[in-house]
Amino acid sequence: MTTFTIKINERTKAGKAFRAMTETFFKDVKGIEILENSTQTEDEIYNPEFVKMILERGEGINDPEKRKNWTTVNPNDIWGSIL
């Protein structure tokens, strides 16, 4: 038995057409089985280290002790604020 994994973006015209074609031609055919695995866990989508870093920074927004090393940027003079 051979397994093919195909990722289809169903928001595109080609993705919709491919999905419709495969369902039409192979839906009730013996020997061919269409499996759907459209759910992805958060671990598959996001890097866990990145998520941890963002959550830690989010906790520090209201804590003045954690904000003391932050740089405030003036949106009207970004380069002047950084340098």
Jmol script that loads the backbone (N, CA, C; Angstrom):
load data "model"
ATOM      1  N   MET A   1       0.841  -1.169   0.000  1.00  0.00           N
ATOM      2  CA  MET A   1       0.000   0.000   0.000  1.00  0.00           C
ATOM      3  C   MET A   1       0.894   1.242   0.000  1.00  0.00           C
ATOM      4  N   THR A   2       0.530   2.240  -0.757  1.00  0.00           N
ATOM      5  CA  THR A   2       1.257   3.501  -0.854  1.00  0.00           C
ATOM      6  C   THR A   2       0.383   4.616  -0.310  1.00  0.00           C
ATOM      7  N   THR A   3       0.996   5.544   0.413  1.00  0.00           N
ATOM      8  CA  THR A   3       0.269   6.672   0.980  1.00  0.00           C
ATOM      9  C   THR A   3       0.796   7.962   0.378  1.00  0.00           C
ATOM     10  N   PHE A   4      -0.119   8.810  -0.073  1.00  0.00           N
ATOM     11  CA  PHE A   4       0.217  10.137  -0.575  1.00  0.00           C
ATOM     12  C   PHE A   4      -0.342  11.164   0.402  1.00  0.00           C
ATOM     13  N   THR A   5       0.443  12.151   0.728  1.00  0.00           N
ATOM     14  CA  THR A   5      -0.029  13.257   1.555  1.00  0.00           C
ATOM     15  C   THR A   5      -0.009  14.501   0.700  1.00  0.00           C
ATOM     16  N   ILE A   6      -1.159  15.117   0.564  1.00  0.00           N
ATOM     17  CA  ILE A   6      -1.296  16.304  -0.278  1.00  0.00           C
ATOM     18  C   ILE A   6      -1.899  17.413   0.570  1.00  0.00           C
ATOM     19  N   LYS A   7      -1.236  18.570   0.605  1.00  0.00           N
ATOM     20  CA  LYS A   7      -1.782  19.726   1.312  1.00  0.00           C
ATOM     21  C   LYS A   7      -2.519  20.584   0.300  1.00  0.00           C
ATOM     22  N   ILE A   8      -3.781  20.860   0.589  1.00  0.00           N
ATOM     23  CA  ILE A   8      -4.618  21.637  -0.322  1.00  0.00           C
ATOM     24  C   ILE A   8      -5.081  22.892   0.398  1.00  0.00           C
ATOM     25  N   ASN A   9      -4.832  24.035  -0.207  1.00  0.00           N
ATOM     26  CA  ASN A   9      -5.361  25.288   0.314  1.00  0.00           C
ATOM     27  C   ASN A   9      -6.752  25.464  -0.280  1.00  0.00           C
ATOM     28  N   GLU A  10      -7.762  25.181   0.517  1.00  0.00           N
ATOM     29  CA  GLU A  10      -9.137  25.203   0.013  1.00  0.00           C
ATOM     30  C   GLU A  10      -9.678  26.614  -0.175  1.00  0.00           C
ATOM     31  N   ARG A  11      -8.883  27.627   0.147  1.00  0.00           N
ATOM     32  CA  ARG A  11      -9.310  29.008  -0.082  1.00  0.00           C
ATOM     33  C   ARG A  11      -9.020  29.454  -1.509  1.00  0.00           C
ATOM     34  N   THR A  12      -8.171  28.697  -2.214  1.00  0.00           N
ATOM     35  CA  THR A  12      -7.830  29.089  -3.589  1.00  0.00           C
ATOM     36  C   THR A  12      -8.743  28.377  -4.576  1.00  0.00           C
ATOM     37  N   LYS A  13      -8.817  28.927  -5.757  1.00  0.00           N
ATOM     38  CA  LYS A  13      -9.646  28.344  -6.802  1.00  0.00           C
ATOM     39  C   LYS A  13      -9.125  26.956  -7.191  1.00  0.00           C
ATOM     40  N   ALA A  14      -7.799  26.833  -7.318  1.00  0.00           N
ATOM     41  CA  ALA A  14      -7.210  25.537  -7.685  1.00  0.00           C
ATOM     42  C   ALA A  14      -7.424  24.510  -6.572  1.00  0.00           C
ATOM     43  N   GLY A  15      -7.318  24.948  -5.319  1.00  0.00           N
ATOM     44  CA  GLY A  15      -7.530  24.039  -4.201  1.00  0.00           C
ATOM     45  C   GLY A  15      -8.951  23.517  -4.151  1.00  0.00           C
ATOM     46  N   LYS A  16      -9.910  24.403  -4.383  1.00  0.00           N
ATOM     47  CA  LYS A  16     -11.316  24.001  -4.403  1.00  0.00           C
ATOM     48  C   LYS A  16     -11.579  23.024  -5.544  1.00  0.00           C
ATOM     49  N   ALA A  17     -11.012  23.319  -6.707  1.00  0.00           N
ATOM     50  CA  ALA A  17     -11.219  22.455  -7.876  1.00  0.00           C
ATOM     51  C   ALA A  17     -10.590  21.083  -7.662  1.00  0.00           C
ATOM     52  N   PHE A  18      -9.379  21.050  -7.103  1.00  0.00           N
ATOM     53  CA  PHE A  18      -8.713  19.771  -6.862  1.00  0.00           C
ATOM     54  C   PHE A  18      -9.486  18.939  -5.856  1.00  0.00           C
ATOM     55  N   ARG A  19      -9.962  19.576  -4.800  1.00  0.00           N
ATOM     56  CA  ARG A  19     -10.745  18.867  -3.790  1.00  0.00           C
ATOM     57  C   ARG A  19     -12.018  18.296  -4.395  1.00  0.00           C
ATOM     58  N   ALA A  20     -12.719  19.082  -5.172  1.00  0.00           N
ATOM     59  CA  ALA A  20     -13.956  18.612  -5.811  1.00  0.00           C
ATOM     60  C   ALA A  20     -13.674  17.464  -6.777  1.00  0.00           C
ATOM     61  N   MET A  21     -12.589  17.574  -7.536  1.00  0.00           N
ATOM     62  CA  MET A  21     -12.247  16.519  -8.500  1.00  0.00           C
ATOM     63  C   MET A  21     -11.938  15.203  -7.785  1.00  0.00           C
ATOM     64  N   THR A  22     -11.130  15.255  -6.732  1.00  0.00           N
ATOM     65  CA  THR A  22     -10.765  14.020  -6.036  1.00  0.00           C
ATOM     66  C   THR A  22     -11.975  13.388  -5.367  1.00  0.00           C
ATOM     67  N   GLU A  23     -12.834  14.194  -4.789  1.00  0.00           N
ATOM     68  CA  GLU A  23     -14.036  13.639  -4.171  1.00  0.00           C
ATOM     69  C   GLU A  23     -14.959  13.019  -5.213  1.00  0.00           C
ATOM     70  N   THR A  24     -15.044  13.646  -6.373  1.00  0.00           N
ATOM     71  CA  THR A  24     -15.911  13.132  -7.428  1.00  0.00           C
ATOM     72  C   THR A  24     -15.390  11.810  -7.992  1.00  0.00           C
ATOM     73  N   PHE A  25     -14.099  11.739  -8.280  1.00  0.00           N
ATOM     74  CA  PHE A  25     -13.551  10.561  -8.934  1.00  0.00           C
ATOM     75  C   PHE A  25     -13.260   9.401  -7.983  1.00  0.00           C
ATOM     76  N   PHE A  26     -12.901   9.687  -6.753  1.00  0.00           N
ATOM     77  CA  PHE A  26     -12.393   8.629  -5.890  1.00  0.00           C
ATOM     78  C   PHE A  26     -13.231   8.363  -4.647  1.00  0.00           C
ATOM     79  N   LYS A  27     -14.400   8.951  -4.517  1.00  0.00           N
ATOM     80  CA  LYS A  27     -15.174   8.827  -3.294  1.00  0.00           C
ATOM     81  C   LYS A  27     -15.593   7.385  -3.000  1.00  0.00           C
ATOM     82  N   ASP A  28     -16.165   6.676  -3.923  1.00  0.00           N
ATOM     83  CA  ASP A  28     -16.680   5.331  -3.678  1.00  0.00           C
ATOM     84  C   ASP A  28     -15.870   4.244  -4.379  1.00  0.00           C
ATOM     85  N   VAL A  29     -14.631   4.540  -4.728  1.00  0.00           N
ATOM     86  CA  VAL A  29     -13.781   3.573  -5.422  1.00  0.00           C
ATOM     87  C   VAL A  29     -13.151   2.644  -4.393  1.00  0.00           C
ATOM     88  N   LYS A  30     -13.263   1.333  -4.651  1.00  0.00           N
ATOM     89  CA  LYS A  30     -12.638   0.364  -3.758  1.00  0.00           C
ATOM     90  C   LYS A  30     -11.129   0.409  -3.957  1.00  0.00           C
ATOM     91  N   GLY A  31     -10.398   0.370  -2.868  1.00  0.00           N
ATOM     92  CA  GLY A  31      -8.949   0.389  -2.943  1.00  0.00           C
ATOM     93  C   GLY A  31      -8.351   1.771  -2.759  1.00  0.00           C
ATOM     94  N   ILE A  32      -9.203   2.803  -2.757  1.00  0.00           N
ATOM     95  CA  ILE A  32      -8.723   4.172  -2.534  1.00  0.00           C
ATOM     96  C   ILE A  32      -9.514   4.761  -1.380  1.00  0.00           C
ATOM     97  N   GLU A  33      -8.792   5.269  -0.420  1.00  0.00           N
ATOM     98  CA  GLU A  33      -9.423   5.841   0.756  1.00  0.00           C
ATOM     99  C   GLU A  33      -8.917   7.274   0.934  1.00  0.00           C
ATOM    100  N   ILE A  34      -9.838   8.204   1.108  1.00  0.00           N
ATOM    101  CA  ILE A  34      -9.478   9.599   1.314  1.00  0.00           C
ATOM    102  C   ILE A  34      -9.585   9.885   2.802  1.00  0.00           C
ATOM    103  N   LEU A  35      -8.465  10.280   3.401  1.00  0.00           N
ATOM    104  CA  LEU A  35      -8.413  10.608   4.815  1.00  0.00           C
ATOM    105  C   LEU A  35      -8.208  12.107   4.971  1.00  0.00           C
ATOM    106  N   GLU A  36      -8.926  12.708   5.889  1.00  0.00           N
ATOM    107  CA  GLU A  36      -8.767  14.129   6.139  1.00  0.00           C
ATOM    108  C   GLU A  36      -8.083  14.326   7.475  1.00  0.00           C
ATOM    109  N   ASN A  37      -7.079  15.185   7.478  1.00  0.00           N
ATOM    110  CA  ASN A  37      -6.384  15.546   8.701  1.00  0.00           C
ATOM    111  C   ASN A  37      -6.167  17.049   8.673  1.00  0.00           C
ATOM    112  N   SER A  38      -7.257  17.790   8.872  1.00  0.00           N
ATOM    113  CA  SER A  38      -7.164  19.243   8.750  1.00  0.00           C
ATOM    114  C   SER A  38      -6.864  19.926  10.075  1.00  0.00           C
ATOM    115  N   THR A  39      -6.888  19.183  11.175  1.00  0.00           N
ATOM    116  CA  THR A  39      -6.622  19.813  12.469  1.00  0.00           C
ATOM    117  C   THR A  39      -5.146  19.695  12.797  1.00  0.00           C
ATOM    118  N   GLN A  40      -4.565  20.806  13.160  1.00  0.00           N
ATOM    119  CA  GLN A  40      -3.174  20.842  13.594  1.00  0.00           C
ATOM    120  C   GLN A  40      -3.151  21.338  15.021  1.00  0.00           C
ATOM    121  N   THR A  41      -2.291  20.747  15.807  1.00  0.00           N
ATOM    122  CA  THR A  41      -2.158  21.214  17.181  1.00  0.00           C
ATOM    123  C   THR A  41      -1.310  22.477  17.198  1.00  0.00           C
ATOM    124  N   GLU A  42      -1.387  23.195  18.300  1.00  0.00           N
ATOM    125  CA  GLU A  42      -0.620  24.438  18.420  1.00  0.00           C
ATOM    126  C   GLU A  42       0.870  24.169  18.335  1.00  0.00           C
ATOM    127  N   ASP A  43       1.302  22.980  18.803  1.00  0.00           N
ATOM    128  CA  ASP A  43       2.720  22.640  18.747  1.00  0.00           C
ATOM    129  C   ASP A  43       3.211  22.497  17.312  1.00  0.00           C
ATOM    130  N   GLU A  44       2.343  22.088  16.395  1.00  0.00           N
ATOM    131  CA  GLU A  44       2.734  21.939  15.002  1.00  0.00           C
ATOM    132  C   GLU A  44       2.800  23.287  14.287  1.00  0.00           C
ATOM    133  N   ILE A  45       2.023  24.250  14.756  1.00  0.00           N
ATOM    134  CA  ILE A  45       1.945  25.536  14.081  1.00  0.00           C
ATOM    135  C   ILE A  45       3.014  26.502  14.582  1.00  0.00           C
ATOM    136  N   TYR A  46       3.201  26.558  15.910  1.00  0.00           N
ATOM    137  CA  TYR A  46       4.090  27.550  16.505  1.00  0.00           C
ATOM    138  C   TYR A  46       5.300  26.894  17.153  1.00  0.00           C
ATOM    139  N   ASN A  47       6.421  27.596  17.123  1.00  0.00           N
ATOM    140  CA  ASN A  47       7.627  27.155  17.805  1.00  0.00           C
ATOM    141  C   ASN A  47       7.411  27.367  19.307  1.00  0.00           C
ATOM    142  N   PRO A  48       7.514  26.311  20.134  1.00  0.00           N
ATOM    143  CA  PRO A  48       7.243  26.441  21.569  1.00  0.00           C
ATOM    144  C   PRO A  48       8.128  27.467  22.273  1.00  0.00           C
ATOM    145  N   GLU A  49       9.372  27.615  21.854  1.00  0.00           N
ATOM    146  CA  GLU A  49      10.261  28.603  22.466  1.00  0.00           C
ATOM    147  C   GLU A  49       9.765  30.020  22.183  1.00  0.00           C
ATOM    148  N   PHE A  50       9.281  30.250  20.973  1.00  0.00           N
ATOM    149  CA  PHE A  50       8.754  31.557  20.608  1.00  0.00           C
ATOM    150  C   PHE A  50       7.502  31.879  21.424  1.00  0.00           C
ATOM    151  N   VAL A  51       6.617  30.906  21.575  1.00  0.00           N
ATOM    152  CA  VAL A  51       5.394  31.106  22.354  1.00  0.00           C
ATOM    153  C   VAL A  51       5.735  31.440  23.799  1.00  0.00           C
ATOM    154  N   LYS A  52       6.698  30.730  24.372  1.00  0.00           N
ATOM    155  CA  LYS A  52       7.118  30.982  25.746  1.00  0.00           C
ATOM    156  C   LYS A  52       7.659  32.408  25.892  1.00  0.00           C
ATOM    157  N   MET A  53       8.489  32.840  24.944  1.00  0.00           N
ATOM    158  CA  MET A  53       9.070  34.182  24.987  1.00  0.00           C
ATOM    159  C   MET A  53       7.973  35.257  24.924  1.00  0.00           C
ATOM    160  N   ILE A  54       7.006  35.089  24.042  1.00  0.00           N
ATOM    161  CA  ILE A  54       5.928  36.069  23.888  1.00  0.00           C
ATOM    162  C   ILE A  54       5.074  36.123  25.151  1.00  0.00           C
ATOM    163  N   LEU A  55       4.760  34.981  25.734  1.00  0.00           N
ATOM    164  CA  LEU A  55       3.956  34.962  26.950  1.00  0.00           C
ATOM    165  C   LEU A  55       4.687  35.618  28.116  1.00  0.00           C
ATOM    166  N   GLU A  56       5.983  35.387  28.226  1.00  0.00           N
ATOM    167  CA  GLU A  56       6.760  36.015  29.293  1.00  0.00           C
ATOM    168  C   GLU A  56       6.797  37.531  29.130  1.00  0.00           C
ATOM    169  N   ARG A  57       6.943  37.995  27.912  1.00  0.00           N
ATOM    170  CA  ARG A  57       6.970  39.446  27.672  1.00  0.00           C
ATOM    171  C   ARG A  57       5.602  40.061  27.913  1.00  0.00           C
ATOM    172  N   GLY A  58       4.553  39.317  27.599  1.00  0.00           N
ATOM    173  CA  GLY A  58       3.200  39.811  27.839  1.00  0.00           C
ATOM    174  C   GLY A  58       2.916  39.993  29.314  1.00  0.00           C
ATOM    175  N   GLU A  59       3.482  39.118  30.150  1.00  0.00           N
ATOM    176  CA  GLU A  59       3.293  39.234  31.589  1.00  0.00           C
ATOM    177  C   GLU A  59       4.011  40.460  32.150  1.00  0.00           C
ATOM    178  N   GLY A  60       5.079  40.889  31.509  1.00  0.00           N
ATOM    179  CA  GLY A  60       5.884  41.993  32.010  1.00  0.00           C
ATOM    180  C   GLY A  60       5.419  43.372  31.594  1.00  0.00           C
ATOM    181  N   ILE A  61       4.356  43.476  30.828  1.00  0.00           N
ATOM    182  CA  ILE A  61       3.904  44.782  30.338  1.00  0.00           C
ATOM    183  C   ILE A  61       3.516  45.706  31.485  1.00  0.00           C
ATOM    184  N   ASN A  62       2.832  45.201  32.479  1.00  0.00           N
ATOM    185  CA  ASN A  62       2.361  46.043  33.575  1.00  0.00           C
ATOM    186  C   ASN A  62       3.300  46.051  34.770  1.00  0.00           C
ATOM    187  N   ASP A  63       4.428  45.386  34.688  1.00  0.00           N
ATOM    188  CA  ASP A  63       5.386  45.330  35.785  1.00  0.00           C
ATOM    189  C   ASP A  63       6.519  46.322  35.520  1.00  0.00           C
ATOM    190  N   PRO A  64       6.590  47.441  36.282  1.00  0.00           N
ATOM    191  CA  PRO A  64       7.622  48.453  36.028  1.00  0.00           C
ATOM    192  C   PRO A  64       9.040  47.913  36.207  1.00  0.00           C
ATOM    193  N   GLU A  65       9.218  46.927  37.071  1.00  0.00           N
ATOM    194  CA  GLU A  65      10.552  46.353  37.292  1.00  0.00           C
ATOM    195  C   GLU A  65      11.054  45.655  36.021  1.00  0.00           C
ATOM    196  N   LYS A  66      10.171  44.980  35.330  1.00  0.00           N
ATOM    197  CA  LYS A  66      10.575  44.291  34.098  1.00  0.00           C
ATOM    198  C   LYS A  66      10.711  45.262  32.930  1.00  0.00           C
ATOM    199  N   ARG A  67      10.021  46.400  33.013  1.00  0.00           N
ATOM    200  CA  ARG A  67      10.049  47.369  31.906  1.00  0.00           C
ATOM    201  C   ARG A  67      11.223  48.315  31.977  1.00  0.00           C
ATOM    202  N   LYS A  68      12.020  48.273  33.028  1.00  0.00           N
ATOM    203  CA  LYS A  68      13.098  49.260  33.172  1.00  0.00           C
ATOM    204  C   LYS A  68      14.166  49.140  32.085  1.00  0.00           C
ATOM    205  N   ASN A  69      14.312  47.987  31.471  1.00  0.00           N
ATOM    206  CA  ASN A  69      15.309  47.798  30.410  1.00  0.00           C
ATOM    207  C   ASN A  69      14.722  47.958  29.005  1.00  0.00           C
ATOM    208  N   TRP A  70      13.462  48.316  28.924  1.00  0.00           N
ATOM    209  CA  TRP A  70      12.824  48.485  27.631  1.00  0.00           C
ATOM    210  C   TRP A  70      13.202  49.833  27.026  1.00  0.00           C
ATOM    211  N   THR A  71      13.189  49.901  25.703  1.00  0.00           N
ATOM    212  CA  THR A  71      13.466  51.146  24.998  1.00  0.00           C
ATOM    213  C   THR A  71      12.152  51.710  24.482  1.00  0.00           C
ATOM    214  N   THR A  72      11.899  52.977  24.783  1.00  0.00           N
ATOM    215  CA  THR A  72      10.693  53.635  24.291  1.00  0.00           C
ATOM    216  C   THR A  72      11.030  54.301  22.960  1.00  0.00           C
ATOM    217  N   VAL A  73      10.218  54.018  21.974  1.00  0.00           N
ATOM    218  CA  VAL A  73      10.463  54.525  20.621  1.00  0.00           C
ATOM    219  C   VAL A  73       9.427  55.589  20.291  1.00  0.00           C
ATOM    220  N   ASN A  74       9.914  56.724  19.835  1.00  0.00           N
ATOM    221  CA  ASN A  74       9.047  57.805  19.385  1.00  0.00           C
ATOM    222  C   ASN A  74       8.643  57.485  17.944  1.00  0.00           C
ATOM    223  N   PRO A  75       7.364  57.295  17.659  1.00  0.00           N
ATOM    224  CA  PRO A  75       6.949  56.927  16.306  1.00  0.00           C
ATOM    225  C   PRO A  75       7.222  58.005  15.267  1.00  0.00           C
ATOM    226  N   ASN A  76       7.399  59.255  15.713  1.00  0.00           N
ATOM    227  CA  ASN A  76       7.692  60.339  14.767  1.00  0.00           C
ATOM    228  C   ASN A  76       9.174  60.436  14.430  1.00  0.00           C
ATOM    229  N   ASP A  77      10.027  59.825  15.264  1.00  0.00           N
ATOM    230  CA  ASP A  77      11.467  59.854  15.037  1.00  0.00           C
ATOM    231  C   ASP A  77      12.060  58.494  15.461  1.00  0.00           C
ATOM    232  N   ILE A  78      11.789  57.472  14.686  1.00  0.00           N
ATOM    233  CA  ILE A  78      12.198  56.115  15.065  1.00  0.00           C
ATOM    234  C   ILE A  78      13.707  55.998  15.153  1.00  0.00           C
ATOM    235  N   TRP A  79      14.448  56.459  14.147  1.00  0.00           N
ATOM    236  CA  TRP A  79      15.905  56.312  14.163  1.00  0.00           C
ATOM    237  C   TRP A  79      16.533  57.125  15.279  1.00  0.00           C
ATOM    238  N   GLY A  80      16.015  58.278  15.546  1.00  0.00           N
ATOM    239  CA  GLY A  80      16.530  59.090  16.642  1.00  0.00           C
ATOM    240  C   GLY A  80      16.284  58.450  17.995  1.00  0.00           C
ATOM    241  N   SER A  81      15.173  57.721  18.129  1.00  0.00           N
ATOM    242  CA  SER A  81      14.854  57.055  19.389  1.00  0.00           C
ATOM    243  C   SER A  81      15.744  55.842  19.631  1.00  0.00           C
ATOM    244  N   ILE A  82      16.130  55.175  18.567  1.00  0.00           N
ATOM    245  CA  ILE A  82      16.929  53.953  18.684  1.00  0.00           C
ATOM    246  C   ILE A  82      18.382  54.274  18.920  1.00  0.00           C
ATOM    247  N   LEU A  83      18.905  55.277  18.221  1.00  0.00           N
ATOM    248  CA  LEU A  83      20.336  55.583  18.298  1.00  0.00           C
ATOM    249  C   LEU A  83      20.664  56.388  19.475  1.00  0.00           C
TER     250      LEU A  83
END
end "model"
wireframe off; spacefill off
backbone 0.3
color backbone group
